[in-house]
Amino acid sequence: MVNILLSTYNGEKYISELLRSVLNQKDIDFIITIRDDASTDKTVDIIESFKDDRIRLIKSDTNLGACKSFLRLLELAEPADYYAYCDQDDIWYSYKLKKSVMALKKNDKEAALFISGCDVFSDKKNYNYKRNLDFDNKLKLETTLSYRCPSACLMVFNKELKDKIKTKNLDIRMHDFWTLLVAFAVEAKIITRDESLIKYRIHENNVVGLENNYLKKIDRLIKNTIRNKNERQRQAICLYENYRDVLSKENKRKIEKIVNYKIKFKNRLNLMFDKNYSDGVYIKFVFALSVLFGVF
């Protein structure tokens, strides 16, 4: 059994298309737990129009924002063997869950996380292609701490990992970053596959990683860094404090490098020039500047 976790907020434009694709999953048992994050449009009415007993709708008058809403879903979710994050505006291929669970079943005795690829598309921009996530080169604790994480909608994980994900009193970027960081912290099995299992819809607020114009990328990353000052360091501290007792010596060292980077100027320089925490010209540029000026 898979429990699909979906947080909705003013998603009336695409929620029907998303739910139809999810309900069309083949050869697997699942339920969809939806927490509506105080929508003011017709999102709830549309969800309720689906007369399907696999849907569990939780209404709320309190808007928590996406991250906290998904963490709340982890707390409220009915027990299941596996859990899958879901965004309100994507389209799932009918074999997404089956293939994800098949990959996870080989690791049911340990905490495990599966991450797939995706096809990118947009209704307004000329995006329609398979996104190469290049897991082998870029998916590691250091880059997850600093800037890179696959979207939550690409993640499916087993009960063993779900039970290790703490949800209270956290200062984190988003639930996808937190889930992947916890997986690294507890040394869960992380299984990746570039095969596209969903169609990922692009909006203005998530196009930064797909822009071809490097100057636009740099500009947006700098603005985000300034607006969310010390967000990455705070997240590293949160991970360290919550999982200190289970961290390996090597993982402690990697996290402490961000936790303590502002204590001495030497620490800043060591982090700036550590190639494990960044890659790509524009990422290295923004990373170095944010560390140097103490806003990372």
C-alpha positions in Angstrom: 0.0 0.0 0.0 1.2 3.5 -0.9 0.0 6.6 0.8 0.3 9.6 -1.6 0.7 12.9 0.2 -0.7 15.9 -1.6 -0.9 19.5 -0.3 -3.1 21.8 -2.3 -3.5 25.6 -2.3 -5.5 27.5 -4.9 -4.9 24.7 -7.4 -8.2 24.8 -9.2 -6.6 25.2 -12.6 -4.7 21.8 -12.7 -6.0 19.7 -9.8 -8.5 17.7 -11.9 -5.9 16.7 -14.4 -3.5 15.8 -11.6 -6.0 13.7 -9.7 -7.1 11.8 -12.8 -3.6 10.8 -13.6 -2.9 9.7 -10.0 -6.1 7.7 -9.8 -5.1 6.0 -13.0 -2.1 4.3 -11.4 -1.9 0.6 -12.5 -1.4 -2.6 -10.6 -0.9 -1.1 -7.2 -2.9 -0.3 -4.1 -2.8 3.3 -2.9 -4.7 6.0 -1.1 -4.3 9.8 -1.6 -4.1 11.9 1.5 -4.8 15.5 0.7 -4.4 18.4 3.0 -5.9 21.6 1.6 -3.8 24.6 2.9 -6.8 27.0 3.3 -7.5 27.5 -0.4 -9.7 30.4 -1.4 -10.7 29.2 -4.8 -12.6 26.0 -5.9 -9.9 23.5 -5.2 -11.8 21.8 -2.4 -15.0 21.6 -4.4 -13.1 20.0 -7.3 -11.5 17.4 -5.0 -14.8 16.6 -3.5 -16.4 16.1 -6.9 -14.1 13.0 -7.3 -16.3 10.3 -5.7 -13.5 7.9 -5.0 -13.0 6.2 -1.7 -9.2 6.3 -2.2 -9.1 10.0 -1.5 -8.8 11.3 2.1 -9.4 15.0 2.2 -8.2 17.1 5.2 -9.6 20.6 5.2 -7.9 23.4 7.0 -8.5 27.1 7.7 -4.8 27.6 8.5 -2.4 28.3 5.7 1.0 26.7 6.7 2.8 27.1 3.4 3.9 24.1 1.3 6.8 22.9 3.5 4.9 22.8 6.8 1.8 21.5 5.1 3.6 18.5 3.8 5.3 17.9 7.2 1.8 18.0 8.7 0.7 15.4 6.1 3.6 13.1 7.3 2.2 13.4 10.8 -1.5 12.8 9.8 -0.9 10.1 7.2 -2.5 6.7 7.7 0.1 3.9 8.0 1.3 2.5 4.7 4.3 0.5 3.4 5.4 3.4 1.1 4.8 7.1 0.8 4.9 9.4 -2.2 4.9 13.2 -2.4 2.7 14.7 -5.0 2.4 18.3 -6.4 -1.0 19.7 -7.4 -0.1 20.6 -11.0 1.9 17.7 -12.4 0.8 14.7 -14.4 1.7 11.2 -13.4 2.3 8.4 -15.8 0.2 5.3 -15.0 3.3 3.2 -14.0 4.9 5.8 -11.6 4.0 4.1 -8.4 4.5 0.5 -9.6 8.0 1.2 -10.9 8.9 3.2 -7.8 7.7 0.5 -5.4 9.5 -2.3 -7.4 12.7 -0.4 -7.0 12.2 0.0 -3.2 11.1 -3.5 -2.5 14.6 -4.8 -2.6 15.5 -2.7 0.4 12.4 -3.1 2.6 14.5 -4.0 5.7 16.2 -0.7 5.8 15.3 3.0 5.3 15.1 3.7 1.5 14.3 6.5 -0.8 13.6 6.3 -4.5 14.0 9.3 -6.9 13.0 9.2 -10.5 13.4 11.5 -13.5 10.8 13.6 -15.2 9.6 15.1 -18.4 9.4 18.9 -18.2 6.7 20.9 -19.9 5.0 24.2 -19.6 1.7 25.6 -20.9 3.2 29.1 -21.5 6.9 28.6 -22.3 8.5 26.4 -24.9 9.5 23.6 -22.5 8.9 20.1 -23.5 11.8 17.7 -22.9 13.2 15.0 -20.6 15.2 16.5 -17.7 18.6 14.8 -17.2 19.0 14.9 -13.4 22.6 13.4 -13.6 22.2 11.7 -10.2 25.6 10.0 -10.2 27.6 13.2 -10.3 25.4 15.6 -8.3 23.4 13.8 -5.7 25.4 14.0 -2.4 25.1 15.4 1.1 27.3 18.4 0.4 25.3 19.7 -2.6 22.0 19.0 -0.9 23.2 21.1 2.1 24.2 23.9 -0.2 21.7 24.2 -3.1 20.7 21.1 -5.1 17.7 18.7 -4.5 15.4 16.8 -6.8 11.8 17.9 -6.5 9.6 16.1 -3.9 7.2 14.9 -6.5 9.9 12.6 -7.8 10.4 10.9 -4.4 8.8 7.7 -3.0 10.1 6.2 0.2 9.4 3.3 2.6 7.9 3.3 6.1 11.3 2.8 7.6 12.5 6.2 6.3 9.2 7.9 6.9 9.4 7.0 10.6 12.8 8.7 10.8 11.7 12.0 9.4 11.2 14.5 12.2 8.6 17.1 11.6 8.5 19.4 14.7 10.3 22.7 15.3 12.3 22.7 12.1 14.0 25.6 10.3 14.3 24.1 6.8 14.0 25.2 3.2 11.4 22.7 1.9 10.2 19.2 2.6 12.1 17.7 -0.3 15.4 19.1 1.0 14.6 17.8 4.4 13.6 14.3 3.3 16.8 13.9 1.2 19.0 15.3 4.0 17.4 12.9 6.5 18.1 10.0 4.2 21.8 11.0 4.0 21.9 11.5 7.8 20.5 8.1 8.7 22.4 6.5 5.8 19.3 5.3 4.1 19.5 3.5 0.8 19.1 6.1 -2.0 17.9 4.6 -5.3 17.9 6.8 -8.4 16.6 6.3 -11.9 16.7 8.8 -14.8 13.6 7.3 -16.3 10.7 9.8 -16.5 7.8 8.8 -14.3 5.9 12.1 -14.3 5.3 15.2 -16.4 6.7 18.1 -14.4 4.9 21.4 -15.0 7.0 24.5 -15.0 5.9 27.8 -13.5 7.7 31.1 -13.1 8.6 30.4 -9.5 10.5 27.1 -10.3 12.0 27.9 -13.7 15.3 29.1 -12.2 17.0 25.7 -12.5 16.0 25.4 -16.2 16.8 28.9 -17.5 19.4 28.9 -20.3 20.5 32.5 -19.5 23.3 32.4 -16.9 22.9 36.0 -16.0 19.2 35.5 -15.2 20.2 32.4 -13.1 22.8 34.4 -11.2 20.5 37.3 -10.6 17.7 35.1 -9.3 20.0 33.0 -7.1 21.5 36.2 -5.5 18.1 37.6 -4.8 16.9 34.4 -3.2 20.1 34.2 -1.1 19.7 37.8 0.2 15.9 37.3 0.8 16.5 34.0 2.7 19.6 35.1 4.6 21.5 32.2 6.2 18.8 29.7 5.3 21.2 27.0 4.3 23.3 27.4 7.5 20.1 27.3 9.6 19.0 24.1 7.8 22.4 22.5 8.4 22.2 23.4 12.1 18.7 21.9 12.2 19.9 18.6 10.6 22.9 18.5 13.0 20.9 19.1 16.1 18.1 16.6 15.2 20.4 13.7 14.0 23.7 14.3 15.8 23.4 10.9 17.6 23.2 8.9 14.3 25.5 10.8 12.1 28.7 9.1 10.9 32.0 10.8 11.6 32.3 11.8 8.0 28.8 13.2 7.7 29.3 15.2 10.9 32.4 16.8 9.4 30.5 17.7 6.2 27.6 19.3 8.1 29.9 21.1 10.6 31.7 22.8 7.7 28.5 24.8 7.0 27.4 25.0 10.6 30.7 26.6 11.7 31.6 28.5 8.5 31.1 32.0 10.0 33.2 31.4 13.2 36.5 32.2 11.5 37.4 33.8 8.2 39.6 30.8 7.5 36.4 28.6 7.8 34.7 30.7 5.1 37.7 30.3 2.7 37.8 26.5 3.3 34.1 26.2 2.5 34.3 28.6 -0.5 37.0 26.6 -2.2 35.6 23.1 -1.4 34.4 21.9 -4.8 32.2 19.2 -3.2 29.7 21.9 -2.2 29.1 23.4 -5.6 29.4 22.8 -9.3 28.8 24.8 -12.5 30.1 28.3 -13.1 27.0 30.2 -11.9 26.5 28.1 -8.8 30.2 28.4 -7.8 30.0 32.2 -8.2 26.8 32.7 -6.1 28.0 30.1 -3.6 31.4 31.8 -3.1 29.8 35.3 -2.7 27.2 34.1 -0.2 29.8 32.3 1.9 32.2 35.2 1.8 29.6 37.8 2.9 28.2 35.4 5.5 24.6 35.1 4.1 24.8 31.4 3.1 
